[in-house]
Amino acid sequence: MNTLTLTRPDDWHLHLRDGEALRAVLPFTAARFRRAIVMPNLKPPVATTDQALAYRGRILDALPAGATFEPLMTLYLTDRTTTAEVDRAKASGLIHGLKFYPAGATTNSDSGVTDIRRVESVLARMSDVGLVLQVHGEVTDNDVDVFDREARFIDSVLAPLVEKFSRLKIVFEHITTSAAARFVLHARQGVAATLTPQHLLMNRNALFTGGIRPHHYCLPVLKTEPDRRTLLDVIASGDPRFFLGTDSAPHARHTKEASCGCAGIFSAHAGIELYAEAFEAIGALAKLEGFASHYGADFYGLPRNTEKIILIKEGWDVPAHYPFGSAELVPLRAGERIAWRVANGSVNERC
């Protein structure tokens, strides 16, 4: 198969940052995806409806001329979030969920929830009004190995949460382990998961190939080859509870290549092409459209897109870096080749 026509996909987990960084990375996503769930972990966090709507305005203002892209906004769940804020978010019609970061789990998560019991009234209200809880699924205990934090989170936080709030829709974001895949497969209705390109294409050896590879460092961290194979089995099955979420997370080069480097992989420059590689490698290209274009919209209760996007089996060389305001941004596969590309003009190809 040398040409692949898909319903235009959506990205159900995306970091766009703000200011010059936003203007640098937004065109890549807008050229490929029709919509994206935008993460709220700015500094300060996007914790209120007013802040989310203002951020949405800045995103729309930063769009390239002629781009057709819709940001789907989220709120940052904190210990101080109120049920009244949940009601305001729902009434806006533009906010689609609240993001649960365990405090200290990842980039800009210091304002996250310190104890899930502190926000139980908020979770109950979300269940009532139909807002989705997006979960960064890792514990932050210092005595838990970094490679075990997702599995421990399932047992100590997520499983009790799913049982207690039986009507709450939950997305277990960027799952990385066999344990996470099994949990979603056996969970009640209303529980789904997103998968990233890096966790489908790489295992934790990629962090150390030829030396420390800071641009392969993300949270949750890359896991074992058996974990990766389980994730591939899941997408090959076509199960609608699993759908696309790049977790593309840009950081300036100097903040990645540092003594305490930031967690996050920038993949928006090839946000659909990398998934095509993963699906092709397992002989499952026929399942890509559902994963990328249908299942996420269905879960969030949104209409499926009607536009199309065309992928061509034609390799291209990824630049060593992209402009990122006054800094540089190193993308996934920098200096290497990607086997698929978006056909020029198939949507609004501008990158």
LUMMAR-984517 format. One record per residue (C-alpha): x, y, z negated; residue in one letter. Coordinates in nm, 2 decimals, padded with zeros to 4 digits. Example, Ala and Ser with C-alpha at 12.3 -4.5 7.8 and 13.67 -1.06 7.14 Angstrom:
BEGIN
+--------+--------+--------+-----+
:     px :     py :     pz : res :
+--------+--------+--------+-----+
:  01.23 : -00.45 : -00.78 :   a :
:  01.37 : -00.11 : -00.71 :   s :
+--------+--------+--------+-----+
! end
This chain:
BEGIN
+--------+--------+--------+-----+
:     px :     py :     pz : res :
+--------+--------+--------+-----+
:  00.00 :  00.00 :  00.00 :   m :
:  00.16 :  00.33 :  00.12 :   n :
: -00.13 :  00.56 :  00.06 :   t :
: -00.36 :  00.58 : -00.24 :   l :
: -00.67 :  00.80 : -00.26 :   t :
: -00.81 :  00.85 : -00.61 :   l :
: -01.08 :  01.05 : -00.77 :   t :
: -00.89 :  01.35 : -00.90 :   r :
: -00.77 :  01.25 : -01.25 :   p :
: -00.79 :  01.41 : -01.59 :   d :
: -00.52 :  01.42 : -01.86 :   d :
: -00.67 :  01.34 : -02.20 :   w :
: -00.37 :  01.45 : -02.40 :   h :
: -00.15 :  01.75 : -02.30 :   l :
:  00.07 :  02.01 : -02.46 :   h :
:  00.08 :  02.34 : -02.27 :   l :
:  00.25 :  02.57 : -02.53 :   r :
:  00.19 :  02.94 : -02.49 :   d :
:  00.34 :  03.26 : -02.34 :   g :
:  00.62 :  03.21 : -02.09 :   e :
:  00.63 :  02.84 : -02.16 :   a :
:  00.27 :  02.80 : -02.07 :   l :
:  00.31 :  02.99 : -01.74 :   r :
:  00.61 :  02.76 : -01.66 :   a :
:  00.44 :  02.43 : -01.71 :   v :
:  00.07 :  02.48 : -01.64 :   l :
:  00.11 :  02.48 : -01.25 :   p :
:  00.24 :  02.12 : -01.26 :   f :
: -00.07 :  01.99 : -01.44 :   t :
: -00.31 :  02.21 : -01.24 :   a :
: -00.17 :  02.06 : -00.92 :   a :
: -00.26 :  01.71 : -01.02 :   r :
: -00.54 :  01.71 : -01.28 :   f :
: -00.88 :  01.86 : -01.28 :   r :
: -00.92 :  01.88 : -01.66 :   r :
: -00.70 :  01.82 : -01.96 :   a :
: -00.75 :  01.80 : -02.34 :   i :
: -00.52 :  02.07 : -02.47 :   v :
: -00.34 :  02.01 : -02.80 :   m :
: -00.37 :  02.28 : -03.06 :   p :
: -00.03 :  02.25 : -03.23 :   n :
:  00.09 :  02.60 : -03.16 :   l :
:  00.25 :  02.83 : -03.41 :   k :
:  00.03 :  02.93 : -03.58 :   p :
: -00.20 :  02.63 : -03.51 :   p :
: -00.53 :  02.67 : -03.32 :   v :
: -00.75 :  02.60 : -03.62 :   a :
: -01.06 :  02.80 : -03.55 :   t :
: -01.31 :  02.83 : -03.27 :   t :
: -01.21 :  03.19 : -03.21 :   d :
: -00.85 :  03.10 : -03.18 :   q :
: -00.93 :  02.81 : -02.94 :   a :
: -01.14 :  03.03 : -02.71 :   l :
: -00.87 :  03.30 : -02.71 :   a :
: -00.61 :  03.03 : -02.62 :   y :
: -00.84 :  02.90 : -02.34 :   r :
: -00.85 :  03.25 : -02.20 :   g :
: -00.47 :  03.27 : -02.19 :   r :
: -00.46 :  02.93 : -02.01 :   i :
: -00.70 :  03.05 : -01.75 :   l :
: -00.51 :  03.37 : -01.70 :   d :
: -00.19 :  03.17 : -01.64 :   a :
: -00.34 :  02.95 : -01.37 :   l :
: -00.19 :  02.99 : -01.02 :   p :
: -00.42 :  03.16 : -00.77 :   a :
: -00.67 :  02.91 : -00.62 :   g :
: -00.61 :  02.64 : -00.88 :   a :
: -00.92 :  02.45 : -01.00 :   t :
: -00.84 :  02.33 : -01.35 :   f :
: -01.04 :  02.33 : -01.67 :   e :
: -00.88 :  02.33 : -02.01 :   p :
: -01.07 :  02.13 : -02.26 :   l :
: -01.01 :  02.27 : -02.60 :   m :
: -00.95 :  02.12 : -02.94 :   t :
: -00.91 :  02.24 : -03.30 :   l :
: -00.63 :  02.16 : -03.53 :   y :
: -00.77 :  01.97 : -03.83 :   l :
: -00.64 :  02.10 : -04.17 :   t :
: -00.72 :  02.04 : -04.53 :   d :
: -00.91 :  02.38 : -04.51 :   r :
: -01.12 :  02.30 : -04.21 :   t :
: -01.49 :  02.35 : -04.29 :   t :
: -01.81 :  02.20 : -04.17 :   t :
: -01.92 :  02.54 : -04.06 :   a :
: -01.62 :  02.56 : -03.83 :   e :
: -01.72 :  02.22 : -03.68 :   v :
: -02.07 :  02.37 : -03.61 :   d :
: -01.91 :  02.68 : -03.44 :   r :
: -01.69 :  02.45 : -03.23 :   a :
: -01.98 :  02.24 : -03.11 :   k :
: -02.20 :  02.55 : -03.04 :   a :
: -01.92 :  02.70 : -02.82 :   s :
: -01.97 :  02.42 : -02.57 :   g :
: -01.60 :  02.45 : -02.49 :   l :
: -01.44 :  02.26 : -02.77 :   i :
: -01.44 :  01.88 : -02.74 :   h :
: -01.27 :  01.75 : -03.05 :   g :
: -01.05 :  01.80 : -03.35 :   l :
: -00.69 :  01.68 : -03.37 :   k :
: -00.58 :  01.49 : -03.68 :   f :
: -00.21 :  01.53 : -03.74 :   y :
: -00.09 :  01.37 : -04.06 :   p :
:  00.12 :  01.65 : -04.22 :   a :
:  00.48 :  01.63 : -04.10 :   g :
:  00.42 :  01.35 : -03.84 :   a :
:  00.54 :  01.54 : -03.53 :   t :
:  00.61 :  01.87 : -03.37 :   t :
:  00.43 :  02.16 : -03.54 :   n :
:  00.24 :  01.93 : -03.77 :   s :
:  00.33 :  02.09 : -04.10 :   d :
: -00.03 :  02.23 : -04.13 :   s :
: -00.18 :  01.88 : -04.08 :   g :
: -00.39 :  01.68 : -04.31 :   v :
: -00.22 :  01.58 : -04.63 :   t :
: -00.48 :  01.32 : -04.74 :   d :
: -00.77 :  01.20 : -04.52 :   i :
: -01.00 :  01.21 : -04.82 :   r :
: -00.98 :  01.59 : -04.82 :   r :
: -01.16 :  01.62 : -04.49 :   v :
: -01.43 :  01.35 : -04.52 :   e :
: -01.71 :  01.61 : -04.51 :   s :
: -01.57 :  01.75 : -04.19 :   v :
: -01.55 :  01.40 : -04.04 :   l :
: -01.91 :  01.33 : -04.13 :   a :
: -02.02 :  01.65 : -03.97 :   r :
: -01.82 :  01.57 : -03.65 :   m :
: -02.01 :  01.24 : -03.64 :   s :
: -02.34 :  01.42 : -03.67 :   d :
: -02.27 :  01.67 : -03.39 :   v :
: -02.07 :  01.44 : -03.16 :   g :
: -01.72 :  01.59 : -03.16 :   l :
: -01.43 :  01.35 : -03.10 :   v :
: -01.15 :  01.29 : -03.35 :   l :
: -00.81 :  01.27 : -03.17 :   q :
: -00.56 :  01.09 : -03.39 :   v :
: -00.18 :  01.10 : -03.41 :   h :
: -00.15 :  00.76 : -03.56 :   g :
:  00.16 :  00.75 : -03.78 :   e :
:  00.22 :  00.76 : -04.15 :   v :
:  00.49 :  00.99 : -04.28 :   t :
:  00.61 :  00.81 : -04.59 :   d :
:  00.99 :  00.82 : -04.61 :   n :
:  01.01 :  00.46 : -04.71 :   d :
:  00.84 :  00.34 : -04.39 :   v :
:  01.07 :  00.26 : -04.10 :   d :
:  01.00 :  00.50 : -03.80 :   v :
:  00.93 :  00.20 : -03.58 :   f :
:  00.67 :  00.07 : -03.82 :   d :
:  00.48 :  00.39 : -03.88 :   r :
:  00.20 :  00.33 : -03.62 :   e :
:  00.13 : -00.02 : -03.75 :   a :
:  00.12 :  00.10 : -04.11 :   r :
: -00.11 :  00.38 : -04.02 :   f :
: -00.36 :  00.14 : -03.88 :   i :
: -00.38 : -00.06 : -04.20 :   d :
: -00.37 :  00.23 : -04.45 :   s :
: -00.57 :  00.51 : -04.27 :   v :
: -00.73 :  00.42 : -03.93 :   l :
: -00.91 :  00.09 : -04.01 :   a :
: -01.08 :  00.23 : -04.33 :   p :
: -01.16 :  00.55 : -04.13 :   l :
: -01.32 :  00.36 : -03.85 :   v :
: -01.53 :  00.16 : -04.09 :   e :
: -01.64 :  00.44 : -04.31 :   k :
: -01.75 :  00.68 : -04.03 :   f :
: -01.92 :  00.43 : -03.81 :   s :
: -02.06 :  00.69 : -03.57 :   r :
: -01.75 :  00.90 : -03.53 :   l :
: -01.59 :  00.88 : -03.19 :   k :
: -01.21 :  00.84 : -03.22 :   i :
: -00.92 :  00.84 : -02.97 :   v :
: -00.61 :  00.67 : -03.10 :   f :
: -00.37 :  00.88 : -02.90 :   e :
: -00.05 :  00.77 : -02.73 :   h :
: -00.05 :  00.41 : -02.86 :   i :
:  00.29 :  00.24 : -02.85 :   t :
:  00.26 : -00.10 : -03.01 :   t :
:  00.09 : -00.44 : -02.97 :   s :
: -00.07 : -00.38 : -03.31 :   a :
: -00.24 : -00.07 : -03.18 :   a :
: -00.36 : -00.23 : -02.86 :   a :
: -00.51 : -00.52 : -03.06 :   r :
: -00.68 : -00.28 : -03.30 :   f :
: -00.86 : -00.09 : -03.02 :   v :
: -00.95 : -00.41 : -02.84 :   l :
: -01.13 : -00.54 : -03.15 :   h :
: -01.26 : -00.21 : -03.28 :   a :
: -01.62 : -00.11 : -03.29 :   r :
: -01.78 :  00.09 : -03.01 :   q :
: -01.67 :  00.45 : -03.00 :   g :
: -01.29 :  00.38 : -03.05 :   v :
: -01.06 :  00.43 : -02.75 :   a :
: -00.69 :  00.50 : -02.69 :   a :
: -00.47 :  00.70 : -02.45 :   t :
: -00.14 :  00.57 : -02.31 :   l :
:  00.16 :  00.77 : -02.19 :   t :
:  00.38 :  00.71 : -01.89 :   p :
:  00.69 :  00.69 : -02.11 :   q :
:  00.55 :  00.41 : -02.32 :   h :
:  00.44 :  00.22 : -02.01 :   l :
:  00.77 :  00.26 : -01.83 :   l :
:  01.04 :  00.24 : -02.11 :   m :
:  01.12 :  00.06 : -02.42 :   n :
:  01.34 :  00.18 : -02.71 :   r :
:  01.66 :  00.07 : -02.53 :   n :
:  01.61 :  00.38 : -02.31 :   a :
:  01.70 :  00.60 : -02.61 :   l :
:  02.05 :  00.46 : -02.61 :   f :
:  02.14 :  00.38 : -02.25 :   t :
:  02.49 :  00.50 : -02.20 :   g :
:  02.47 :  00.71 : -02.52 :   g :
:  02.20 :  00.90 : -02.71 :   i :
:  01.93 :  01.01 : -02.47 :   r :
:  01.76 :  01.31 : -02.64 :   p :
:  01.52 :  01.36 : -02.35 :   h :
:  01.37 :  01.01 : -02.41 :   h :
:  01.29 :  01.10 : -02.77 :   y :
:  00.92 :  01.14 : -02.85 :   c :
:  00.69 :  01.06 : -03.14 :   l :
:  00.56 :  00.80 : -03.17 :   p :
:  00.91 :  00.68 : -03.07 :   v :
:  00.95 :  00.42 : -02.79 :   l :
:  00.90 :  00.07 : -02.91 :   k :
:  01.01 : -00.29 : -02.81 :   t :
:  00.98 : -00.46 : -02.48 :   e :
:  00.71 : -00.70 : -02.61 :   p :
:  00.51 : -00.39 : -02.72 :   d :
:  00.55 : -00.24 : -02.37 :   r :
:  00.44 : -00.56 : -02.21 :   r :
:  00.12 : -00.56 : -02.42 :   t :
:  00.04 : -00.20 : -02.31 :   l :
:  00.09 : -00.31 : -01.95 :   l :
: -00.14 : -00.61 : -02.00 :   d :
: -00.40 : -00.37 : -02.14 :   v :
: -00.40 : -00.14 : -01.84 :   i :
: -00.39 : -00.43 : -01.60 :   a :
: -00.71 : -00.56 : -01.75 :   s :
: -00.91 : -00.25 : -01.66 :   g :
: -01.06 : -00.22 : -02.01 :   d :
: -01.24 :  00.12 : -02.02 :   p :
: -01.14 :  00.19 : -02.38 :   r :
: -00.79 :  00.27 : -02.25 :   f :
: -00.72 :  00.58 : -02.04 :   f :
: -00.47 :  00.83 : -01.93 :   l :
: -00.31 :  01.08 : -02.17 :   g :
:  00.04 :  01.20 : -02.07 :   t :
:  00.13 :  01.37 : -02.40 :   d :
:  00.36 :  01.58 : -02.18 :   s :
:  00.54 :  01.80 : -02.44 :   a :
:  00.78 :  02.05 : -02.31 :   p :
:  01.08 :  02.17 : -02.51 :   h :
:  01.36 :  02.40 : -02.41 :   a :
:  01.68 :  02.20 : -02.32 :   r :
:  01.88 :  02.35 : -02.61 :   h :
:  01.62 :  02.24 : -02.86 :   t :
:  01.63 :  01.88 : -02.74 :   k :
:  02.01 :  01.86 : -02.71 :   e :
:  02.07 :  01.96 : -03.07 :   a :
:  02.18 :  01.82 : -03.40 :   s :
:  01.82 :  01.79 : -03.49 :   c :
:  01.64 :  01.76 : -03.16 :   g :
:  01.27 :  01.81 : -03.10 :   c :
:  01.04 :  01.52 : -03.02 :   a :
:  00.86 :  01.53 : -02.69 :   g :
:  00.90 :  01.43 : -02.33 :   i :
:  00.80 :  01.65 : -02.04 :   f :
:  00.62 :  01.45 : -01.77 :   s :
:  00.37 :  01.69 : -01.62 :   a :
:  00.59 :  01.74 : -01.31 :   h :
:  00.50 :  01.38 : -01.21 :   a :
:  00.19 :  01.33 : -01.43 :   g :
:  00.01 :  01.09 : -01.20 :   i :
:  00.30 :  00.96 : -00.99 :   e :
:  00.47 :  00.80 : -01.29 :   l :
:  00.15 :  00.61 : -01.37 :   y :
:  00.13 :  00.49 : -01.01 :   a :
:  00.48 :  00.34 : -01.06 :   e :
:  00.37 :  00.16 : -01.37 :   a :
:  00.05 :  00.02 : -01.22 :   f :
:  00.24 : -00.08 : -00.90 :   e :
:  00.50 : -00.27 : -01.10 :   a :
:  00.24 : -00.50 : -01.24 :   i :
:  00.04 : -00.54 : -00.92 :   g :
: -00.26 : -00.33 : -01.06 :   a :
: -00.28 : -00.03 : -00.84 :   l :
: -00.65 : -00.10 : -00.79 :   a :
: -00.70 : -00.04 : -01.16 :   k :
: -00.53 :  00.31 : -01.16 :   l :
: -00.84 :  00.51 : -01.06 :   e :
: -01.05 :  00.39 : -01.35 :   g :
: -00.78 :  00.45 : -01.60 :   f :
: -00.68 :  00.79 : -01.46 :   a :
: -01.01 :  00.93 : -01.33 :   s :
: -01.32 :  00.75 : -01.49 :   h :
: -01.28 :  00.61 : -01.83 :   y :
: -01.18 :  00.92 : -02.02 :   g :
: -01.46 :  01.13 : -01.88 :   a :
: -01.71 :  00.85 : -01.96 :   d :
: -01.58 :  00.84 : -02.32 :   f :
: -01.60 :  01.21 : -02.37 :   y :
: -01.95 :  01.23 : -02.21 :   g :
: -01.84 :  01.44 : -01.92 :   l :
: -01.92 :  01.40 : -01.55 :   p :
: -01.66 :  01.23 : -01.34 :   r :
: -01.48 :  01.45 : -01.10 :   n :
: -01.58 :  01.45 : -00.73 :   t :
: -01.26 :  01.58 : -00.58 :   e :
: -01.00 :  01.34 : -00.44 :   k :
: -00.62 :  01.33 : -00.47 :   i :
: -00.39 :  01.14 : -00.23 :   i :
: -00.07 :  00.97 : -00.34 :   l :
:  00.19 :  00.86 : -00.09 :   i :
:  00.45 :  00.59 : -00.14 :   k :
:  00.75 :  00.82 : -00.07 :   e :
:  01.04 :  00.87 : -00.30 :   g :
:  01.15 :  01.22 : -00.41 :   w :
:  01.44 :  01.34 : -00.63 :   d :
:  01.35 :  01.50 : -00.96 :   v :
:  01.54 :  01.82 : -01.03 :   p :
:  01.79 :  01.82 : -01.31 :   a :
:  01.58 :  02.09 : -01.48 :   h :
:  01.30 :  02.34 : -01.42 :   y :
:  01.28 :  02.71 : -01.53 :   p :
:  01.12 :  02.74 : -01.88 :   f :
:  01.10 :  03.11 : -01.95 :   g :
:  01.46 :  03.22 : -02.02 :   s :
:  01.56 :  02.86 : -02.09 :   a :
:  01.57 :  02.53 : -01.90 :   e :
:  01.33 :  02.23 : -01.92 :   l :
:  01.46 :  01.88 : -01.85 :   v :
:  01.19 :  01.66 : -01.71 :   p :
:  01.15 :  01.28 : -01.74 :   l :
:  01.36 :  01.12 : -01.47 :   r :
:  01.58 :  01.43 : -01.43 :   a :
:  01.83 :  01.36 : -01.15 :   g :
:  01.66 :  01.04 : -01.06 :   e :
:  01.39 :  00.93 : -00.80 :   r :
:  01.02 :  00.88 : -00.84 :   i :
:  00.86 :  00.64 : -00.59 :   a :
:  00.53 :  00.82 : -00.54 :   w :
:  00.44 :  01.18 : -00.46 :   r :
:  00.12 :  01.38 : -00.43 :   v :
:  00.04 :  01.45 : -00.07 :   a :
:  00.08 :  01.82 :  00.02 :   n :
: -00.25 :  02.00 :  00.02 :   g :
: -00.44 :  01.70 : -00.12 :   s :
: -00.57 :  01.92 : -00.40 :   v :
: -00.38 :  02.23 : -00.47 :   n :
: -00.02 :  02.11 : -00.46 :   e :
:  00.20 :  02.40 : -00.57 :   r :
:  00.49 :  02.25 : -00.76 :   c :
+--------+--------+--------+-----+
! end
